[in-house]
Amino acid sequence: MNLNIINLGRMEYNEALAIQTDLWQKVSSDQGQDTLLLVEHPPVITLGVRGQREHILLAEEERTRQGVSIEQVNRGGDVTYHGPGQVVGYPIMNLKRWGRDIHEYVQKIEQTFINLLMEDYGISAERGDKTYTGVWVGMEKIVAIGFQVKKWTTMHGFAFNVNTDLSHFKWIVPCGLSDRGVTSLEKLTGEKQDMDMLFHRTAQAFCASFGVNSST
């Protein structure tokens, strides 16, 4: 099977969401090809279906000054931050073609980053559990995962902290968890990373985890 890879570059959250929605309609009705959208967003706070407004800690005046938008979305999970320095991925995939196994789908996304971090940087990461989802390095999350599956077709996806300004996570209680932290590849390696290269490597590692060829 093939997977279409589209790098959207820097794009506002709502613009990328509209592209997701259009693709989802096509893929879920077997009129489009399974696709991984890759994007980097300006600062935005998103609330999932279990999102609680009290987990947004950024004062309204400061939010306005910083130009941070808040978006209510239909993915799972609570509160998430997206911003510059993140590789954000939105797989639009019809799981009828991928074994109809949501648990396996999530594990493959997690394995994407476990493999990438070990192979490229010698960093040992592990998947979370039902409480602490995503990919973790020790007690700190480096990849957040939140998605929706409808008609067996996925939307939303993952956010990989590469050069992310980690102070922005003080604006929220990430995913509603106050007893663990967040980290980034820049923090772990002690040096700023090449975002273009990490977009490319994320696409490669994702395709390897799912055992597919990519088309761009």
ZARO-736285 format. One record per residue (C-alpha): residue in three letters; chain; z, y, x. Coordinates in steps of 0.25 Angstrom, whole numbers, always signed. Each point is the difference from the previous one (the first is absolute). Example, Ala and Ser with C-alpha at 12.3 -4.5 7.8 and 13.67 -1.06 7.14 Angstrom:
BEGIN
<site><code>ALA</code><unit>A</unit><up>+31</up><north>-18</north><east>+49</east></site>
<site><code>SER</code><unit>A</unit><up>-2</up><north>+14</north><east>+6</east></site>
//
This chain:
BEGIN
<site><code>MET</code><unit>A</unit><up>+0</up><north>+0</north><east>+0</east></site>
<site><code>ASN</code><unit>A</unit><up>-2</up><north>+14</north><east>+4</east></site>
<site><code>LEU</code><unit>A</unit><up>+9</up><north>+12</north><east>-2</east></site>
<site><code>ASN</code><unit>A</unit><up>-6</up><north>+14</north><east>+0</east></site>
<site><code>ILE</code><unit>A</unit><up>+8</up><north>+10</north><east>+9</east></site>
<site><code>ILE</code><unit>A</unit><up>+0</up><north>+15</north><east>-4</east></site>
<site><code>ASN</code><unit>A</unit><up>+7</up><north>+10</north><east>+9</east></site>
<site><code>LEU</code><unit>A</unit><up>+2</up><north>+13</north><east>-9</east></site>
<site><code>GLY</code><unit>A</unit><up>+6</up><north>+8</north><east>+12</east></site>
<site><code>ARG</code><unit>A</unit><up>+10</up><north>+11</north><east>-5</east></site>
<site><code>MET</code><unit>A</unit><up>+0</up><north>+1</north><east>-15</east></site>
<site><code>GLU</code><unit>A</unit><up>+9</up><north>+5</north><east>-11</east></site>
<site><code>TYR</code><unit>A</unit><up>+8</up><north>-11</north><east>-7</east></site>
<site><code>ASN</code><unit>A</unit><up>-6</up><north>+3</north><east>-14</east></site>
<site><code>GLU</code><unit>A</unit><up>-14</up><north>+0</north><east>+6</east></site>
<site><code>ALA</code><unit>A</unit><up>+2</up><north>-14</north><east>+6</east></site>
<site><code>LEU</code><unit>A</unit><up>+7</up><north>-5</north><east>-12</east></site>
<site><code>ALA</code><unit>A</unit><up>-13</up><north>+4</north><east>-8</east></site>
<site><code>ILE</code><unit>A</unit><up>-8</up><north>-8</north><east>+9</east></site>
<site><code>GLN</code><unit>A</unit><up>+9</up><north>-12</north><east>-1</east></site>
<site><code>THR</code><unit>A</unit><up>+0</up><north>+0</north><east>-15</east></site>
<site><code>ASP</code><unit>A</unit><up>-15</up><north>+1</north><east>+0</east></site>
<site><code>LEU</code><unit>A</unit><up>-1</up><north>-12</north><east>+10</east></site>
<site><code>TRP</code><unit>A</unit><up>+10</up><north>-8</north><east>-8</east></site>
<site><code>GLN</code><unit>A</unit><up>-8</up><north>+1</north><east>-13</east></site>
<site><code>LYS</code><unit>A</unit><up>-12</up><north>-5</north><east>+8</east></site>
<site><code>VAL</code><unit>A</unit><up>+7</up><north>-11</north><east>+8</east></site>
<site><code>SER</code><unit>A</unit><up>+9</up><north>-5</north><east>-12</east></site>
<site><code>SER</code><unit>A</unit><up>-13</up><north>-2</north><east>-9</east></site>
<site><code>ASP</code><unit>A</unit><up>-8</up><north>-7</north><east>+12</east></site>
<site><code>GLN</code><unit>A</unit><up>-9</up><north>+12</north><east>+1</east></site>
<site><code>GLY</code><unit>A</unit><up>+5</up><north>+4</north><east>+14</east></site>
<site><code>GLN</code><unit>A</unit><up>+3</up><north>-6</north><east>+14</east></site>
<site><code>ASP</code><unit>A</unit><up>+15</up><north>-2</north><east>+4</east></site>
<site><code>THR</code><unit>A</unit><up>+3</up><north>+13</north><east>+9</east></site>
<site><code>LEU</code><unit>A</unit><up>+11</up><north>+5</north><east>+9</east></site>
<site><code>LEU</code><unit>A</unit><up>+1</up><north>+15</north><east>-1</east></site>
<site><code>LEU</code><unit>A</unit><up>+7</up><north>+6</north><east>+12</east></site>
<site><code>VAL</code><unit>A</unit><up>+5</up><north>+15</north><east>+0</east></site>
<site><code>GLU</code><unit>A</unit><up>+9</up><north>+10</north><east>+5</east></site>
<site><code>HIS</code><unit>A</unit><up>+7</up><north>+9</north><east>-10</east></site>
<site><code>PRO</code><unit>A</unit><up>+6</up><north>+14</north><east>+1</east></site>
<site><code>PRO</code><unit>A</unit><up>+15</up><north>+0</north><east>-3</east></site>
<site><code>VAL</code><unit>A</unit><up>+2</up><north>-7</north><east>-14</east></site>
<site><code>ILE</code><unit>A</unit><up>+12</up><north>-7</north><east>-7</east></site>
<site><code>THR</code><unit>A</unit><up>-4</up><north>-11</north><east>-10</east></site>
<site><code>LEU</code><unit>A</unit><up>+9</up><north>-6</north><east>-10</east></site>
<site><code>GLY</code><unit>A</unit><up>-3</up><north>-14</north><east>-4</east></site>
<site><code>VAL</code><unit>A</unit><up>+3</up><north>-7</north><east>-14</east></site>
<site><code>ARG</code><unit>A</unit><up>+15</up><north>-1</north><east>+4</east></site>
<site><code>GLY</code><unit>A</unit><up>+0</up><north>+13</north><east>+7</east></site>
<site><code>GLN</code><unit>A</unit><up>+13</up><north>+9</north><east>-2</east></site>
<site><code>ARG</code><unit>A</unit><up>-1</up><north>+15</north><east>+1</east></site>
<site><code>GLU</code><unit>A</unit><up>+14</up><north>+0</north><east>+6</east></site>
<site><code>HIS</code><unit>A</unit><up>-6</up><north>-7</north><east>+12</east></site>
<site><code>ILE</code><unit>A</unit><up>-8</up><north>+13</north><east>+3</east></site>
<site><code>LEU</code><unit>A</unit><up>+9</up><north>+8</north><east>+9</east></site>
<site><code>LEU</code><unit>A</unit><up>-9</up><north>+12</north><east>+3</east></site>
<site><code>ALA</code><unit>A</unit><up>+4</up><north>+12</north><east>-7</east></site>
<site><code>GLU</code><unit>A</unit><up>-11</up><north>+6</north><east>-9</east></site>
<site><code>GLU</code><unit>A</unit><up>-1</up><north>+13</north><east>+8</east></site>
<site><code>GLU</code><unit>A</unit><up>-2</up><north>-7</north><east>+13</east></site>
<site><code>ARG</code><unit>A</unit><up>-10</up><north>-10</north><east>-6</east></site>
<site><code>THR</code><unit>A</unit><up>-8</up><north>+12</north><east>-5</east></site>
<site><code>ARG</code><unit>A</unit><up>+1</up><north>+7</north><east>+14</east></site>
<site><code>GLN</code><unit>A</unit><up>-4</up><north>-13</north><east>+7</east></site>
<site><code>GLY</code><unit>A</unit><up>-12</up><north>-2</north><east>-10</east></site>
<site><code>VAL</code><unit>A</unit><up>+5</up><north>-14</north><east>-3</east></site>
<site><code>SER</code><unit>A</unit><up>-5</up><north>-6</north><east>-13</east></site>
<site><code>ILE</code><unit>A</unit><up>+7</up><north>-11</north><east>-9</east></site>
<site><code>GLU</code><unit>A</unit><up>-8</up><north>-10</north><east>-7</east></site>
<site><code>GLN</code><unit>A</unit><up>+4</up><north>-10</north><east>-10</east></site>
<site><code>VAL</code><unit>A</unit><up>-8</up><north>-13</north><east>+2</east></site>
<site><code>ASN</code><unit>A</unit><up>-1</up><north>-14</north><east>-6</east></site>
<site><code>ARG</code><unit>A</unit><up>+3</up><north>-8</north><east>+12</east></site>
<site><code>GLY</code><unit>A</unit><up>+13</up><north>-8</north><east>+2</east></site>
<site><code>GLY</code><unit>A</unit><up>+12</up><north>+5</north><east>+7</east></site>
<site><code>ASP</code><unit>A</unit><up>+8</up><north>+13</north><east>+1</east></site>
<site><code>VAL</code><unit>A</unit><up>-3</up><north>+13</north><east>+8</east></site>
<site><code>THR</code><unit>A</unit><up>-9</up><north>+0</north><east>+12</east></site>
<site><code>TYR</code><unit>A</unit><up>-5</up><north>+11</north><east>+9</east></site>
<site><code>HIS</code><unit>A</unit><up>-14</up><north>+1</north><east>+6</east></site>
<site><code>GLY</code><unit>A</unit><up>-5</up><north>+10</north><east>+10</east></site>
<site><code>PRO</code><unit>A</unit><up>-7</up><north>+3</north><east>+13</east></site>
<site><code>GLY</code><unit>A</unit><up>+1</up><north>-11</north><east>+10</east></site>
<site><code>GLN</code><unit>A</unit><up>+0</up><north>-11</north><east>-9</east></site>
<site><code>VAL</code><unit>A</unit><up>-11</up><north>-11</north><east>-2</east></site>
<site><code>VAL</code><unit>A</unit><up>+0</up><north>-2</north><east>-15</east></site>
<site><code>GLY</code><unit>A</unit><up>-8</up><north>-11</north><east>-6</east></site>
<site><code>TYR</code><unit>A</unit><up>-4</up><north>-3</north><east>-14</east></site>
<site><code>PRO</code><unit>A</unit><up>-6</up><north>-14</north><east>-2</east></site>
<site><code>ILE</code><unit>A</unit><up>-8</up><north>-1</north><east>-13</east></site>
<site><code>MET</code><unit>A</unit><up>-1</up><north>-16</north><east>+0</east></site>
<site><code>ASN</code><unit>A</unit><up>-2</up><north>-9</north><east>-12</east></site>
<site><code>LEU</code><unit>A</unit><up>+10</up><north>-11</north><east>+3</east></site>
<site><code>LYS</code><unit>A</unit><up>-8</up><north>-10</north><east>-9</east></site>
<site><code>ARG</code><unit>A</unit><up>-9</up><north>-1</north><east>+13</east></site>
<site><code>TRP</code><unit>A</unit><up>+13</up><north>-1</north><east>+9</east></site>
<site><code>GLY</code><unit>A</unit><up>+8</up><north>-12</north><east>-6</east></site>
<site><code>ARG</code><unit>A</unit><up>+7</up><north>+8</north><east>-11</east></site>
<site><code>ASP</code><unit>A</unit><up>+12</up><north>+0</north><east>+8</east></site>
<site><code>ILE</code><unit>A</unit><up>+7</up><north>+14</north><east>+0</east></site>
<site><code>HIS</code><unit>A</unit><up>+11</up><north>-5</north><east>+10</east></site>
<site><code>GLU</code><unit>A</unit><up>-10</up><north>-5</north><east>+10</east></site>
<site><code>TYR</code><unit>A</unit><up>-8</up><north>+13</north><east>-1</east></site>
<site><code>VAL</code><unit>A</unit><up>+13</up><north>+8</north><east>+3</east></site>
<site><code>GLN</code><unit>A</unit><up>+3</up><north>-9</north><east>+12</east></site>
<site><code>LYS</code><unit>A</unit><up>-14</up><north>+2</north><east>+6</east></site>
<site><code>ILE</code><unit>A</unit><up>+2</up><north>+15</north><east>-1</east></site>
<site><code>GLU</code><unit>A</unit><up>+13</up><north>-1</north><east>+7</east></site>
<site><code>GLN</code><unit>A</unit><up>-6</up><north>-10</north><east>+11</east></site>
<site><code>THR</code><unit>A</unit><up>-11</up><north>+10</north><east>+3</east></site>
<site><code>PHE</code><unit>A</unit><up>+11</up><north>+9</north><east>+6</east></site>
<site><code>ILE</code><unit>A</unit><up>+9</up><north>-10</north><east>+6</east></site>
<site><code>ASN</code><unit>A</unit><up>-13</up><north>-5</north><east>+7</east></site>
<site><code>LEU</code><unit>A</unit><up>-5</up><north>+14</north><east>+4</east></site>
<site><code>LEU</code><unit>A</unit><up>+14</up><north>+4</north><east>+6</east></site>
<site><code>MET</code><unit>A</unit><up>+2</up><north>-12</north><east>+8</east></site>
<site><code>GLU</code><unit>A</unit><up>-14</up><north>-2</north><east>+5</east></site>
<site><code>ASP</code><unit>A</unit><up>-3</up><north>+15</north><east>+4</east></site>
<site><code>TYR</code><unit>A</unit><up>+14</up><north>+5</north><east>+3</east></site>
<site><code>GLY</code><unit>A</unit><up>+9</up><north>-12</north><east>+2</east></site>
<site><code>ILE</code><unit>A</unit><up>+9</up><north>+5</north><east>-11</east></site>
<site><code>SER</code><unit>A</unit><up>+7</up><north>-11</north><east>-9</east></site>
<site><code>ALA</code><unit>A</unit><up>+0</up><north>+3</north><east>-14</east></site>
<site><code>GLU</code><unit>A</unit><up>+3</up><north>-8</north><east>-13</east></site>
<site><code>ARG</code><unit>A</unit><up>-2</up><north>+0</north><east>-15</east></site>
<site><code>GLY</code><unit>A</unit><up>+11</up><north>+5</north><east>-9</east></site>
<site><code>ASP</code><unit>A</unit><up>+6</up><north>-8</north><east>-12</east></site>
<site><code>LYS</code><unit>A</unit><up>+0</up><north>+3</north><east>-15</east></site>
<site><code>THR</code><unit>A</unit><up>+10</up><north>+12</north><east>+3</east></site>
<site><code>TYR</code><unit>A</unit><up>-6</up><north>+5</north><east>+13</east></site>
<site><code>THR</code><unit>A</unit><up>-15</up><north>-1</north><east>-2</east></site>
<site><code>GLY</code><unit>A</unit><up>-10</up><north>+4</north><east>+10</east></site>
<site><code>VAL</code><unit>A</unit><up>-1</up><north>-2</north><east>+15</east></site>
<site><code>TRP</code><unit>A</unit><up>+13</up><north>+3</north><east>+9</east></site>
<site><code>VAL</code><unit>A</unit><up>+3</up><north>+2</north><east>+14</east></site>
<site><code>GLY</code><unit>A</unit><up>+15</up><north>-4</north><east>+0</east></site>
<site><code>MET</code><unit>A</unit><up>+7</up><north>+9</north><east>-10</east></site>
<site><code>GLU</code><unit>A</unit><up>-12</up><north>+10</north><east>-1</east></site>
<site><code>LYS</code><unit>A</unit><up>-12</up><north>-1</north><east>-9</east></site>
<site><code>ILE</code><unit>A</unit><up>-14</up><north>+3</north><east>+7</east></site>
<site><code>VAL</code><unit>A</unit><up>-9</up><north>-5</north><east>-12</east></site>
<site><code>ALA</code><unit>A</unit><up>+3</up><north>+3</north><east>-15</east></site>
<site><code>ILE</code><unit>A</unit><up>-7</up><north>-8</north><east>-10</east></site>
<site><code>GLY</code><unit>A</unit><up>-2</up><north>+3</north><east>-15</east></site>
<site><code>PHE</code><unit>A</unit><up>-11</up><north>-5</north><east>-9</east></site>
<site><code>GLN</code><unit>A</unit><up>-4</up><north>-3</north><east>-14</east></site>
<site><code>VAL</code><unit>A</unit><up>-8</up><north>-12</north><east>-5</east></site>
<site><code>LYS</code><unit>A</unit><up>-7</up><north>+1</north><east>-13</east></site>
<site><code>LYS</code><unit>A</unit><up>-11</up><north>-10</north><east>-5</east></site>
<site><code>TRP</code><unit>A</unit><up>+3</up><north>-7</north><east>+13</east></site>
<site><code>THR</code><unit>A</unit><up>-5</up><north>+12</north><east>+8</east></site>
<site><code>THR</code><unit>A</unit><up>+8</up><north>+8</north><east>+10</east></site>
<site><code>MET</code><unit>A</unit><up>+3</up><north>+15</north><east>+1</east></site>
<site><code>HIS</code><unit>A</unit><up>+8</up><north>+9</north><east>+10</east></site>
<site><code>GLY</code><unit>A</unit><up>+5</up><north>-8</north><east>+12</east></site>
<site><code>PHE</code><unit>A</unit><up>+6</up><north>+4</north><east>+13</east></site>
<site><code>ALA</code><unit>A</unit><up>+5</up><north>+11</north><east>+9</east></site>
<site><code>PHE</code><unit>A</unit><up>+1</up><north>-2</north><east>+15</east></site>
<site><code>ASN</code><unit>A</unit><up>+8</up><north>+10</north><east>+8</east></site>
<site><code>VAL</code><unit>A</unit><up>-8</up><north>+4</north><east>+13</east></site>
<site><code>ASN</code><unit>A</unit><up>+3</up><north>+14</north><east>+4</east></site>
<site><code>THR</code><unit>A</unit><up>+7</up><north>+3</north><east>-13</east></site>
<site><code>ASP</code><unit>A</unit><up>+10</up><north>+12</north><east>+0</east></site>
<site><code>LEU</code><unit>A</unit><up>+12</up><north>-9</north><east>-3</east></site>
<site><code>SER</code><unit>A</unit><up>+9</up><north>+12</north><east>-4</east></site>
<site><code>HIS</code><unit>A</unit><up>-9</up><north>+1</north><east>-12</east></site>
<site><code>PHE</code><unit>A</unit><up>+7</up><north>-13</north><east>-5</east></site>
<site><code>LYS</code><unit>A</unit><up>+13</up><north>+9</north><east>-2</east></site>
<site><code>TRP</code><unit>A</unit><up>-7</up><north>+6</north><east>-12</east></site>
<site><code>ILE</code><unit>A</unit><up>+2</up><north>-13</north><east>-7</east></site>
<site><code>VAL</code><unit>A</unit><up>+8</up><north>-13</north><east>-1</east></site>
<site><code>PRO</code><unit>A</unit><up>-11</up><north>-9</north><east>+5</east></site>
<site><code>CYS</code><unit>A</unit><up>-3</up><north>-11</north><east>-11</east></site>
<site><code>GLY</code><unit>A</unit><up>+14</up><north>+3</north><east>-5</east></site>
<site><code>LEU</code><unit>A</unit><up>+7</up><north>-6</north><east>+13</east></site>
<site><code>SER</code><unit>A</unit><up>+10</up><north>+9</north><east>+6</east></site>
<site><code>ASP</code><unit>A</unit><up>+6</up><north>-11</north><east>+10</east></site>
<site><code>ARG</code><unit>A</unit><up>-12</up><north>-2</north><east>+9</east></site>
<site><code>GLY</code><unit>A</unit><up>-10</up><north>+9</north><east>+8</east></site>
<site><code>VAL</code><unit>A</unit><up>-14</up><north>+3</north><east>+3</east></site>
<site><code>THR</code><unit>A</unit><up>-8</up><north>-1</north><east>+13</east></site>
<site><code>SER</code><unit>A</unit><up>-14</up><north>+3</north><east>+5</east></site>
<site><code>LEU</code><unit>A</unit><up>-9</up><north>-5</north><east>+11</east></site>
<site><code>GLU</code><unit>A</unit><up>+2</up><north>+13</north><east>+7</east></site>
<site><code>LYS</code><unit>A</unit><up>+15</up><north>-2</north><east>+0</east></site>
<site><code>LEU</code><unit>A</unit><up>-1</up><north>-14</north><east>+4</east></site>
<site><code>THR</code><unit>A</unit><up>-9</up><north>+2</north><east>+12</east></site>
<site><code>GLY</code><unit>A</unit><up>+4</up><north>+14</north><east>+4</east></site>
<site><code>GLU</code><unit>A</unit><up>-14</up><north>+6</north><east>-1</east></site>
<site><code>LYS</code><unit>A</unit><up>-9</up><north>+5</north><east>-10</east></site>
<site><code>GLN</code><unit>A</unit><up>-11</up><north>-9</north><east>-4</east></site>
<site><code>ASP</code><unit>A</unit><up>-15</up><north>+1</north><east>-3</east></site>
<site><code>MET</code><unit>A</unit><up>-1</up><north>+0</north><east>-15</east></site>
<site><code>ASP</code><unit>A</unit><up>-15</up><north>-3</north><east>+0</east></site>
<site><code>MET</code><unit>A</unit><up>+3</up><north>-13</north><east>+9</east></site>
<site><code>LEU</code><unit>A</unit><up>+11</up><north>-4</north><east>-10</east></site>
<site><code>PHE</code><unit>A</unit><up>-8</up><north>+2</north><east>-12</east></site>
<site><code>HIS</code><unit>A</unit><up>-10</up><north>-9</north><east>+7</east></site>
<site><code>ARG</code><unit>A</unit><up>+10</up><north>-10</north><east>+4</east></site>
<site><code>THR</code><unit>A</unit><up>+7</up><north>-1</north><east>-14</east></site>
<site><code>ALA</code><unit>A</unit><up>-14</up><north>-3</north><east>-6</east></site>
<site><code>GLN</code><unit>A</unit><up>-2</up><north>-11</north><east>+11</east></site>
<site><code>ALA</code><unit>A</unit><up>+14</up><north>-6</north><east>-2</east></site>
<site><code>PHE</code><unit>A</unit><up>-1</up><north>+0</north><east>-15</east></site>
<site><code>CYS</code><unit>A</unit><up>-13</up><north>-7</north><east>+0</east></site>
<site><code>ALA</code><unit>A</unit><up>+6</up><north>-10</north><east>+10</east></site>
<site><code>SER</code><unit>A</unit><up>+12</up><north>-3</north><east>-9</east></site>
<site><code>PHE</code><unit>A</unit><up>-9</up><north>-2</north><east>-12</east></site>
<site><code>GLY</code><unit>A</unit><up>-10</up><north>-8</north><east>+8</east></site>
<site><code>VAL</code><unit>A</unit><up>-12</up><north>+8</north><east>-4</east></site>
<site><code>ASN</code><unit>A</unit><up>-12</up><north>+8</north><east>+6</east></site>
<site><code>SER</code><unit>A</unit><up>+0</up><north>+15</north><east>-2</east></site>
<site><code>SER</code><unit>A</unit><up>-11</up><north>+9</north><east>-4</east></site>
<site><code>THR</code><unit>A</unit><up>+0</up><north>+15</north><east>+2</east></site>
//
